[in-house]
């Protein structure tokens, strides 16, 4: 099956690499033009994960263009509503419309128990992973409403938006909050035939997971743990014999929710988790 989102335009945040890049490429492969934004710089509280760069976003653009699709890019921080709105408005002016919103941008920071989490880490986490999702939809959804053709909005949550994990309570709180946003948007936008759903990935093979901080969090017993060392912990987290999934696995779920195959699916939490939610 090809052309599952043929002729549609998708707005994707956090698109420079990882899951956001996979979403952009997968939707483009199926016929969508892409409006892609990413902050492309180091953030104050994110010390152990290398920052996305303008070169990363340019690489995403090249991959999208290689599919034959068009792409508009901008360097935008999702905490900045005015910049988000300016970017999506410019993209819609170039492509003529908007059909799909993928609020994907997010960070990982900290690693402390909640009682020891700093206010700085908490604030940046909530501002980006929760408020940034709200601002993304707020900036883009007027285009869906004005067109009157319905649309699909997909919010990136996490398995941590369904159940709790230690040492990342601020992340868990933000991702649970995304579910509240999803359900409320689904109720409020349903009369305009706009569907809103969330995806809930487990560990994903991206820089947000594959970094020294996460590896040491998973294996504090080792001085310099690597992917093979954390795989055994990842396998314990799932019912399937996997340590993590690939970003393309999440992109396939996003594609399904964006397509007309999911035309009557709204308000749903879709785990892509290898059975993690069963444990």
HELIX and SHEET records of a PDB file:
HELIX    1   1 UNK A   18  UNK A   29  1                                  12    
HELIX    2   2 UNK A   54  UNK A   66  1                                  13    
HELIX    3   3 UNK A   81  UNK A   95  1                                  15    
HELIX    4   4 UNK A  114  UNK A  116  5                                   3    
HELIX    5   5 UNK A  119  UNK A  126  1                                   8    
HELIX    6   6 UNK A  127  UNK A  131  3                                   5    
HELIX    7   7 UNK A  132  UNK A  147  1                                  16    
HELIX    8   8 UNK A  159  UNK A  161  5                                   3    
HELIX    9   9 UNK A  169  UNK A  189  1                                  21    
HELIX   10  10 UNK A  190  UNK A  192  5                                   3    
HELIX   11  11 UNK A  212  UNK A  218  1                                   7    
HELIX   12  12 UNK A  227  UNK A  237  1                                  11    
HELIX   13  13 UNK A  247  UNK A  258  1                                  12    
HELIX   14  14 UNK A  260  UNK A  262  5                                   3    
HELIX   15  15 UNK A  276  UNK A  278  5                                   3    
SHEET    1   A 7 UNK A  71  UNK A  75  0                                        
SHEET    2   A 7 UNK A  33  UNK A  38  1                                        
SHEET    3   A 7 UNK A   9  UNK A  13  1                                        
SHEET    4   A 7 UNK A 100  UNK A 103  1                                        
SHEET    5   A 7 UNK A 151  UNK A 156  1                                        
SHEET    6   A 7 UNK A 194  UNK A 201  1                                        
SHEET    7   A 7 UNK A 269  UNK A 272  1                                        
END                                                                             
